[in-house]
Each structure stands twice: as C-alpha cells, then as structure tokens.
Amino acid sequence: MSQAKKKVRVGMIGYKFMGKAHSHAYRDLPFYFDLDVEPVMQAVVGRNEEGVKAAADKMGWASYETDWRKLIERDDIDVIDIGSPNNTHAEIAIAAAEAGKHIICEKPLSLNVEEAVRMRDAANKAGIVHMICHNYRFVPAIQYAKKLISEGRLGQIYHVRTRYLQDWIMDPQFPLVWRLRKDVCGSGTHGDLMAHSIDLARFLVGEFVEVSGMMETFIKKRPLGEMSGGLNAEISDTEYGEVDVDDAVAFMARFDNGAMGVFEASRFAKGNRNGNNFEINGSKGSIRWDMQDMNNLQLYLEEDEAGSQGFRTISCTEQEHPYAGAYWPAGHIIGYEHTFINILHAFMQGIAEGRSPAPNFDDGVRNQIVLEAVEQSANSRQWVKIPIL
Ligand SMILES: NC(=O)c1ccc[n+]([C@@H]2O[C@H](COP(=O)([O-])OP(=O)(O)OC[C@H]3O[C@@H](n4cnc5c(N)ncnc54)[C@H](O)[C@@H]3O)[C@@H](O)[C@H]2O)c1
C-alpha cells in the first residue's frame, strides 16, 4: 500500500505578477514531478479583501487573509511564500522564520545588505528551509550550461558579459509605481534586473571580487500611480513625484577565478521586452543564451573538428537536460512559467530532505552585497571590493 505523502501547506503573500507565477507553479508541480511531499495551496494574502478573495478563487487557494501577520500566526501553514514588494521582505521573512515556517522569498532578498544579513541569520537560527526565487537558474539550458562549465568543457573561464534589457518605463507618463521608489524597492533596474544577472554570473562563473559601476536616472519626475498586474500600471493622481532609483546600470567586475565581467541592465532599451542574455568565454569554448530563445543554448567547443567549428544550437529539451525530462518529448519547448515550477520543485524537495537548496538566503546576501557595492562604486567613482559577510 502506498503511504500518504506529507502535506506542505503554503501561505502566499501578494497575488499579482509573481503571485500568479507562483500559484500556477504550485498547481502544476505535482502534475509534472513525482514529489516526496504534497504542496497544498492553503492561503493567500492581499490587503484588499475583494481583490484577494477573487484571486484565491481564480488561482485555487483554499482561504485568504488581509494581513500577512494573520497568516504567520496560523498553525495550518508550513511555508511562507513572499511575493510582495521588496520593502516587506525582511519583516515578513524574519517573523516567518521565528514562527518556524519555511520560506521562499522573491528577489532581491531585501532593500539592503543589513536587512539581508538579518533575514539569513534569522532563517539559519530557526533551522527552517529557505530559498530566494532566482528562477532563471532553473531554465534547463542554464542548468546544462552549469554542467558543461563544472565538467571543465569550456576550460578556464575568462569572460562573462550579460545584458538584461527592458523598455516598459520609457514613456515619461509611465507612473511612479513602487518599482521606482527607493523606500519600497531599494534600487530600480539594478535590484530588479541586474540582481538576476548577478545571480547567473555567481551560479555559472564564480564569486565577485571587485566592481566598478555607473548608474543613471533618465526621467526624474513621474505622475503617481500603482502597478496593475504584470508590468502594467495606472496613474492614480495628478501629482508628480521624484524618481529616486536608477533607470539603467552598468558595471565591470573581477571574479575570484580571474575572470572579467561586463554587465548592463536597463529599462530604457527600446524594443527589448525581456532581453535577458549572456555570453561566457573559456579557454576551450564559449556559450551564449538568450531568454527570448530560452530553450536553446549556443555552444562553441574548440575540440570540434577543424573546418566544422562554430557555434551550434542545442535544443535543451532532451532527457539529458536537467528538468526537461519532466515535461514533453524532445523539441517540444517549455516557457517562462516552467522556471517557477522547477524552482518550487527544488524548494519542495529541500523541505522533504530538510536542507535549503541554492539559491538560498546566503545567495541572497551575496547578491545584495554585489548590488550595494556597485551602487557605492557608482556614487564614489571608485572600484569597490566585495566583502564576505
Ligand atoms: N523572479 C522574478 O523574475 C521576478 C519578476 C517580477 C517580480 N519579482 C519580485 O517579486 C516581488 C513582487 O513583485 P510583483 O511583480 O509580483 O509585484 P506586483 O506589484 O505585481 O504585486 C505585488 C503584490 O504584493 C501585494 N502587497 C503589497 N504590499 C503588501 C503588504 N504589505 N502585504 C501584503 N501584500 C502586499 C500587492 O497587493 C500585490 O498583490 C518583488 O520583490 C519583485 O522584485 C521577481
């Protein structure tokens, strides 16, 4: 007789863009993966009762709360999933850890390094399982790139260059939403987009040693407004407010293994909707990847026969590619939503086994340290060394 799996009862905070991505992933997770535990969509939190009730019904949550503190007090909740703006992460995560709940938190981990360290220390002290939602690590093509690099197929890594480009705030009438207010988000394009590139570089290349950066805010005043789902927003006021975060950021870096990095992120790159891409060059080969062609990895290997060398396109949809085998036959591609199913799979298995899979709060702290060092460098116009905290 098969034994009933342990139920893991999830309480999720925030139900818009990431709330939708996470809800969908919890629903699909047991469909594609044979998990050691059974995730249960127990409760969702939003501040507006009408909105959160409708979200609970639509997305499949069994109940709802209008205050995250109520969720943490509930003894029928095992996991807190944080998908609310960045200024809420630290308070929620520390309270959740102290209540013994496992945590998955959206990125960036917090507003600053000091908060991130407090979150990590609280999570480790409580002995709970924790992860940060850097979902791009879980694209099969990127997992396969990691395998190639770890096996030494690219040789010594010399270069990483990343670009993360969007264009959704270029209209000067796009309102001053939470993503453009330092007190709510910590930094702009930097913490939103560059945090992902920093995570991919740490995952694939190594630890940062020093950085030299520049940041720019092109539109300095905007009408007040609110996010309305996805990356859409509505103007809510005739008043204008000051934009106090970056619209674009670029930096150079050195890594502990001697590699050089060049990083660029912008929300002012016309025509780029979610242009997240990178190239890595090693002594024996190179890889290229682009989110808008996310199933494919471009690979160049020096070991290929002379005369037929060149970048080849690998469709990372075969059984050999991590996570791909859970979905469809080779060549039947997957999309953005599957990155969340994959990361939640890692999280649920971590809970089953009592360990915090990477990327966890330690990765969140290291990421935040790099983010903050780039800001310090941009302000001081000096190279800044990366401390280990
Ligand atoms: N992993 C990714 O690729 C990715 C993509 C987008 C956003 N994010 C991150 O996810 C988080 C949320 O971003 P989003 O795009 O979903 O934002 P959003 O504006 O679409 O949704 C935020 C949600 O949080 C709710 N909320 C705000 N304050 C709250 C509070 N005090 N208590 C309870 N709920 C509250 C809002 O009502 C809304 O439902 C941010 O940290 C962001 O950086 C990650």
The ligand as a Gaussian input file, in Angstrom:
#p B3LYP/6-31G(d) Opt

LIG

0 1
 N       11.632000      36.221000     -10.074000
 C       11.338000      37.161000     -10.962000
 O       11.727000      37.081000     -12.117000
 C       10.513000      38.354000     -10.549000
 C        9.757000      39.052000     -11.503000
 C        8.976000      40.118000     -11.049000
 C        8.990000      40.493000      -9.718000
 N        9.770000      39.819000      -8.831000
 C        9.795000      40.199000      -7.408000
 O        8.557000      39.765000      -6.821000
 C        8.130000      40.697000      -5.812000
 C        6.721000      41.181000      -6.159000
 O        6.749000      41.753000      -7.462000
 P        5.479000      41.692000      -8.446000
 O        5.988000      41.952000      -9.799000
 O        4.684000      40.477000      -8.199000
 O        4.694000      42.975000      -7.904000
 P        3.153000      43.350000      -8.123000
 O        3.069000      44.803000      -7.873000
 O        2.653000      42.761000      -9.398000
 O        2.436000      42.545000      -6.926000
 C        2.752000      42.806000      -5.582000
 C        1.695000      42.183000      -4.704000
 O        2.033000      42.401000      -3.331000
 C        0.889000      42.902000      -2.643000
 N        1.333000      43.666000      -1.484000
 C        1.989000      44.838000      -1.446000
 N        2.240000      45.195000      -0.175000
 C        1.731000      44.225000       0.601000
 C        1.637000      44.027000       2.004000
 N        2.142000      44.905000       2.879000
 N        1.023000      42.908000       2.457000
 C        0.517000      42.009000       1.590000
 N        0.561000      42.148000       0.263000
 C        1.153000      43.242000      -0.220000
 C        0.165000      43.701000      -3.700000
 O       -1.188000      43.931000      -3.361000
 C        0.311000      42.751000      -4.914000
 O       -0.640000      41.701000      -4.848000
 C        9.189000      41.798000      -5.791000
 O       10.119000      41.517000      -4.776000
 C        9.863000      41.687000      -7.163000
 O       11.194000      42.168000      -7.169000
 C       10.519000      38.753000      -9.221000

